[in-house]
Amino acid sequence: MRILDAVMGKKEQADKALERYFKANKKAGSDDRAFIAEMVYDAIRHWNYLVWFTGDRFSFKRDGLWLLVGNLLALKGYQLPEWQEFAAISPARVAERAGRRNLPRHILQSVSEELDALALEQMPEERWNAEIAAMNLPAPIVLRTNTILTHKQALLKALLTEGLEASDLENYPEAIVLHKRTNIFRHPLFSEGAFEVQDAGSQKIAPFLKVEPGMRVIDACAGAGGKTLHLAALMQNKGRIIAMDVEDYKLVELKNRAQRNRIDIIETRLIEGSKTIKRLENSADRLLLDVPCTGSGVLKRNPDAKYKIDRKLFNRVRKIQDEILEEYATMLKPGGMMVYATCSLFADENENCVNAFLAKHGEFELIDSYMHYPSETGFDGFYMALLQKLNS
């Protein structure tokens, strides 16, 4: 209950609230931890619906949260224990209310009314209905094989030999999907650098940049470096990658991950202002701009964001996206290519942003673009556009 109050009442991040809870309750076994995490994410994912379902008895007080969780358990088919906290829950009432489907979308699919309105400005209603329904399903655990150290079939065989249920993911060359949730970060193969945990949609971005061994590549919004590491693997650990970010702690994490992956072509560089960008002008064969965005394509993985995305956030990230494209594109050599990418479904963050940039910059042309939809793939949503800087 404390976790739900922290996330939905006090607007903390779900993963951080769970992490803090488990640190304070170290005696909880792995099964208990998995069950608690599943219930928390299910409650967040369907929060508006559960609040409606619980009715006027809901509150953030302890009794109200118990009622909400009890209704969630009943909806999932669990037999409720005979606890005082669940005494007011009637199985017949649960069954009757569960049949109601003529509810407003923001209740039935549990999104904020502001996000719902914003999404309808950005895409057709049929598309939004399909995407939000798809993103209300739990996110699968997907691994990306580190092809510097192994290959997919060898990794899959090793996982299966050790009793993990997993399978090859077609159309994603390095991807393996796990069938059951497990703390894969404790697996020896992870410690040895054989794989990274990376959503299948995210794994589409690095290959879209068409890197080759020996190139000079800049990942200008690298963060903790999931896509940077993928680029390095595609380059066979040959060449040079400059991984940049405005937050140093993320680059420190990237260094640690690169060491575990046995990758030594990555140089990290903190962006301290426009001079950092200026020094790299016309220097990159390839440039990745995985820009900050609303995150409207990764609500499957971050369900608490459904209640935080608003017009203020949208306007702020739109300004940042335009600024990054305008300033960072100067680092690309004539003849070089760059990928602009987001984890958003919104047209203004994606194709409209790219088209506006192209209208101002005749020295660039669009080579290709792709939208990875959750409703069509079962994974996170990503947009990517490949642009080339023309030779002068």
VOGU-3710 file (C-alpha; in Angstrom, 3 decimals, decimal comma):
1> mrildavmgk> 0,000/0,000/0,000  2,903/2,325/0,772  4,239/1,790/-2,754  0,916/2,699/-4,403  0,548/5,745/-2,184  4,087/6,846/-3,111  3,545/6,405/-6,863  -0,070/7,433/-7,387  -0,482/9,733/-4,403  2,921/11,397/-4,216
11> keqadkaler> 3,862/10,978/-7,936  7,112/9,096/-7,358  8,502/6,844/-10,092  7,228/3,289/-9,792  10,601/1,581/-10,245  12,223/3,832/-7,633  9,421/3,260/-5,120  9,661/-0,516/-5,568  13,440/-0,435/-5,282  13,248/1,500/-2,025
21> yfkankkags> 10,588/-0,872/-0,630  12,644/-3,992/-1,414  15,769/-2,460/0,112  13,800/-1,891/3,312  12,328/-5,420/3,206  15,323/-7,594/2,321  13,775/-10,733/3,806  11,178/-10,908/1,035  11,838/-13,922/-1,188  12,075/-13,785/-4,973
31> ddrafiaemv> 8,524/-15,097/-5,435  7,152/-12,508/-3,000  9,066/-9,742/-4,758  7,778/-10,834/-8,154  4,177/-10,973/-6,908  4,398/-7,558/-5,242  5,931/-5,976/-8,356  3,279/-7,551/-10,582  0,427/-6,316/-8,397  1,888/-2,817/-8,118
41> ydairhwnyl> 2,335/-2,463/-11,878  -1,111/-3,920/-12,581  -2,687/-1,489/-10,128  -0,865/1,472/-11,729  -1,606/0,260/-15,256  -5,369/0,094/-14,545  -5,577/2,796/-11,874  -8,452/4,908/-13,220  -10,527/1,802/-13,894  -9,835/0,415/-10,407
51> vwftgdrfsf> -10,734/3,725/-8,774  -14,015/3,736/-10,730  -14,535/0,077/-9,839  -13,956/0,709/-6,132  -16,349/3,659/-6,211  -16,801/6,304/-3,566  -15,169/4,033/-0,996  -11,755/4,671/-2,543  -9,257/6,983/-0,890  -5,512/7,087/-0,378
61> krdglwllvg> -6,101/6,114/3,217  -5,145/2,556/4,108  -8,697/1,131/3,932  -9,315/2,676/0,511  -6,094/1,244/-0,938  -6,902/-2,194/0,485  -10,282/-2,091/-1,249  -8,675/-1,116/-4,553  -6,096/-3,919/-4,328  -8,781/-6,411/-3,265
71> nllalkgyql> -10,837/-5,535/-6,331  -7,755/-5,957/-8,515  -7,107/-9,419/-7,063  -10,752/-10,396/-7,572  -10,676/-9,180/-11,182  -7,553/-11,266/-11,782  -9,364/-14,367/-10,496  -7,716/-14,724/-7,095  -9,767/-16,035/-4,188  -9,569/-13,338/-1,561
81> pewqefaais> -8,395/-14,336/1,901  -10,897/-13,789/4,701  -9,291/-10,583/5,914  -11,140/-7,685/7,436  -9,711/-5,385/4,752  -11,547/-7,362/2,046  -14,804/-7,929/3,927  -16,699/-5,286/1,936  -15,817/-6,834/-1,448  -18,650/-8,849/-2,982
91> parvaeragr> -17,755/-11,397/-5,711  -21,201/-10,873/-7,272  -20,692/-7,106/-7,419  -17,222/-7,586/-8,898  -18,633/-9,825/-11,648  -21,462/-7,382/-12,417  -19,262/-4,300/-12,655  -16,549/-6,138/-14,622  -18,991/-6,495/-17,497  -19,306/-2,757/-17,999
101> rnlprhilqs> -17,553/-1,613/-21,172  -19,462/1,561/-22,028  -17,058/3,697/-20,029  -15,079/6,757/-21,141  -11,689/5,806/-22,570  -9,754/7,598/-19,832  -11,431/5,296/-17,303  -11,571/2,054/-19,268  -7,976/2,326/-20,502  -6,714/4,319/-17,497
111> vseeldalal> -5,051/7,411/-18,904  -5,241/10,983/-17,744  -7,875/13,048/-19,527  -5,153/15,476/-20,624  -3,060/12,709/-22,215  -6,169/11,315/-23,902  -6,990/14,691/-25,440  -3,385/15,283/-26,484  -3,143/11,873/-28,157  -6,286/12,504/-30,192
121> eqmpeerwna> -4,653/15,656/-31,572  -1,645/13,597/-32,678  -3,194/10,515/-34,270  -6,548/9,110/-35,462  -8,818/7,823/-32,705  -8,693/4,252/-34,046  -4,899/4,301/-33,809  -4,946/5,658/-30,248  -7,518/3,048/-29,190  -5,278/0,280/-30,535
131> eiaamnlpap> -2,054/1,663/-29,063  -3,284/2,390/-25,557  -4,949/-1,041/-25,366  -1,654/-2,664/-26,438  0,341/-0,617/-23,938  -1,935/-1,746/-21,114  -0,449/-5,236/-21,418  2,701/-6,062/-19,398  6,026/-5,508/-21,131  7,952/-8,694/-21,960
141> ivlrtntilt> 11,600/-9,098/-20,944  13,745/-8,986/-24,073  17,473/-9,615/-24,208  19,888/-8,315/-26,834  22,751/-10,673/-27,589  26,176/-9,087/-27,357  27,503/-10,315/-30,682  31,039/-9,295/-29,779  31,137/-12,186/-27,295  28,576/-14,701/-28,568
151> hkqallkall> 25,723/-15,223/-31,030  21,990/-15,543/-30,507  21,599/-19,296/-30,888  24,499/-19,996/-28,525  23,045/-17,633/-25,937  19,567/-19,124/-26,320  20,958/-22,636/-25,885  22,815/-21,605/-22,733  19,689/-20,012/-21,236  17,540/-23,055/-22,022
161> tegleasdle> 20,178/-25,407/-20,598  19,994/-23,531/-17,316  16,216/-23,904/-17,132  15,120/-20,459/-18,301  12,107/-20,427/-20,616  13,072/-18,318/-23,619  12,699/-18,202/-27,378  14,178/-16,633/-30,482  12,420/-13,434/-31,547  11,992/-13,418/-35,300
171> nypeaivlhk> 12,686/-10,217/-37,255  14,959/-8,967/-34,456  18,441/-10,343/-35,259  19,902/-10,237/-31,731  16,721/-10,539/-29,631  15,618/-13,295/-27,247  12,388/-13,028/-25,257  11,963/-14,566/-21,793  8,658/-16,281/-21,064  8,702/-15,679/-17,307
181> rtnifrhplf> 9,784/-12,689/-15,281  13,031/-13,269/-13,438  15,873/-11,184/-12,059  18,029/-11,750/-15,111  20,579/-9,184/-13,877  21,830/-11,790/-11,384  22,514/-14,340/-14,086  26,220/-15,163/-14,637  25,854/-14,635/-18,394  24,786/-11,038/-17,724
191> segafevqda> 27,833/-10,482/-15,501  30,004/-11,899/-18,281  28,549/-9,407/-20,807  26,785/-11,948/-23,019  23,615/-9,876/-23,231  21,875/-6,649/-22,294  18,206/-6,188/-21,421  16,752/-4,051/-24,216  13,234/-3,842/-25,634  12,764/-5,247/-29,125
201> gsqkiapflk> 11,602/-1,884/-30,472  14,686/-0,180/-29,109  16,821/-2,814/-30,861  15,570/-1,521/-34,229  17,231/1,896/-33,858  20,978/1,161/-33,996  20,768/-0,917/-37,224  18,702/1,879/-38,797  21,804/4,097/-38,649  23,691/1,772/-41,051
211> vepgmrvida> 26,998/1,874/-39,186  30,074/0,000/-40,390  33,293/-1,077/-38,639  35,907/1,687/-38,580  33,456/4,590/-38,679  33,465/7,624/-36,407  30,034/7,655/-34,760  28,482/10,104/-32,304  25,621/9,089/-30,020  24,673/12,556/-28,861
221> cagaggktlh> 21,915/11,686/-26,359  23,454/8,468/-25,112  22,046/8,277/-21,587  23,182/5,043/-19,956  24,109/3,731/-23,381  21,868/0,836/-24,409  21,903/1,925/-28,048  25,564/2,979/-27,830  26,526/-0,572/-26,886  24,402/-1,924/-29,726
231> laalmqnkgr> 26,167/0,393/-32,177  29,545/-0,813/-30,919  28,531/-4,437/-31,455  27,333/-3,688/-34,992  30,704/-2,031/-35,617  32,452/-5,192/-34,333  34,194/-3,030/-31,737  36,167/-1,308/-34,519  36,237/2,449/-35,050  35,250/5,126/-32,569
241> iiamdvedyk> 32,037/6,084/-30,809  31,698/9,328/-28,888  28,848/8,919/-26,404  27,532/12,240/-25,146  24,981/13,313/-22,563  24,140/16,255/-20,332  24,146/14,073/-17,179  27,478/12,675/-16,064  26,127/9,850/-13,877  24,583/8,209/-16,943
251> lvelknraqr> 27,921/8,284/-18,731  29,572/6,681/-15,695  27,044/3,852/-15,919  27,761/3,542/-19,646  31,476/3,110/-18,942  30,711/0,273/-16,540  28,389/-1,402/-19,042  30,957/-1,078/-21,829  33,590/-2,728/-19,649  31,234/-5,626/-18,901
261> nridiietrl> 30,471/-5,938/-22,646  34,228/-6,005/-23,479  33,819/-2,883/-25,632  36,698/-0,407/-25,848  35,808/1,945/-28,731  33,480/4,186/-26,701  34,629/7,569/-25,444  32,212/9,368/-23,122  31,916/13,134/-23,231  29,793/15,359/-20,996
271> iegsktikrl> 27,882/18,081/-22,856  28,742/21,238/-20,933  27,400/23,734/-23,454  27,411/24,694/-27,108  31,222/24,627/-27,202  31,169/20,844/-26,698  29,094/20,524/-29,872  31,096/23,140/-31,773  34,357/21,211/-31,270  32,845/18,226/-33,099
281> ensadrllld> 31,470/20,102/-36,100  31,587/18,119/-39,390  33,328/15,190/-37,672  30,870/12,254/-37,606  30,249/9,633/-40,280  27,099/8,707/-38,389  25,073/10,573/-35,773  22,362/9,215/-33,465  19,924/11,675/-31,902  17,722/9,657/-29,543
291> vpctgsgvlk> 16,060/12,793/-28,209  14,128/13,452/-24,992  10,392/13,003/-25,570  7,046/12,485/-23,852  7,594/8,718/-23,692  4,109/8,105/-25,073  5,342/4,959/-26,852  6,724/3,223/-23,757  3,711/3,344/-21,427  3,744/-0,456/-21,457
301> rnpdakykid> 7,031/-0,295/-19,567  6,325/2,912/-17,617  2,595/2,852/-16,797  2,857/5,607/-14,171  3,743/8,006/-17,005  0,140/7,722/-18,288  -0,887/10,102/-15,525  2,073/12,487/-15,874  2,223/13,290/-19,604  0,552/16,654/-20,070
311> rklfnrvrki> 0,691/19,633/-22,395  3,368/21,330/-20,303  5,702/18,341/-20,723  4,793/18,067/-24,406  5,628/21,733/-25,082  8,887/21,487/-23,142  10,197/18,415/-24,982  9,107/19,794/-28,352  11,309/22,818/-27,773  14,228/20,589/-26,767
321> qdeileeyat> 13,775/18,364/-29,838  13,930/21,306/-32,219  16,987/22,705/-30,446  18,839/19,379/-30,531  18,147/18,839/-34,234  19,214/22,387/-35,073  22,414/22,376/-33,020  23,594/18,758/-32,946  23,139/18,043/-36,673  26,182/20,262/-37,287
331> mlkpggmmvy> 28,398/17,439/-35,995  27,633/15,345/-39,091  30,050/15,294/-42,020  28,808/16,050/-45,553  27,746/12,691/-46,963  27,152/11,303/-43,481  23,851/9,982/-42,124  21,982/10,535/-38,904  18,998/8,977/-37,175  16,488/11,082/-35,288
341> atcslfaden> 14,618/8,825/-32,861  11,999/9,080/-30,121  10,032/6,686/-27,938  6,895/8,698/-28,717  3,829/8,002/-30,845  3,024/11,685/-31,358  3,310/13,089/-34,883  4,562/16,495/-33,710  7,520/14,832/-31,980  8,210/12,593/-34,943
351> encvnaflak> 7,527/13,170/-38,644  6,306/16,743/-38,185  9,477/17,650/-36,287  11,674/16,067/-38,973  9,745/17,690/-41,812  10,086/21,118/-40,207  13,853/20,582/-39,914  14,118/19,482/-43,548  12,139/22,523/-44,704  14,773/24,763/-43,099
361> hgefelidsy> 17,817/22,738/-44,121  18,078/21,909/-47,811  21,452/20,276/-47,172  19,635/17,306/-45,601  17,318/14,769/-47,191  15,108/12,046/-45,732  16,293/8,546/-46,700  13,837/6,424/-44,710  11,540/6,462/-41,675  9,838/3,828/-39,571
371> mhypsetgfd> 7,305/3,680/-36,746  7,446/0,659/-34,438  3,890/0,420/-33,055  3,059/-1,461/-29,827  -0,261/-2,644/-31,300  1,499/-4,265/-34,264  4,503/-5,734/-32,463  3,654/-6,251/-28,799  6,707/-4,222/-27,793  7,504/-0,560/-27,118
381> gfymallqkl> 6,750/2,218/-29,575  9,617/3,987/-31,332  9,927/6,397/-34,248  13,106/6,679/-36,307  14,048/8,767/-39,325  17,251/8,342/-41,348  18,563/11,587/-42,848  21,622/12,211/-45,007  23,675/15,372/-45,181  24,345/16,112/-48,816
391> ns> 27,835/16,785/-50,144  28,228/20,494/-50,841
//
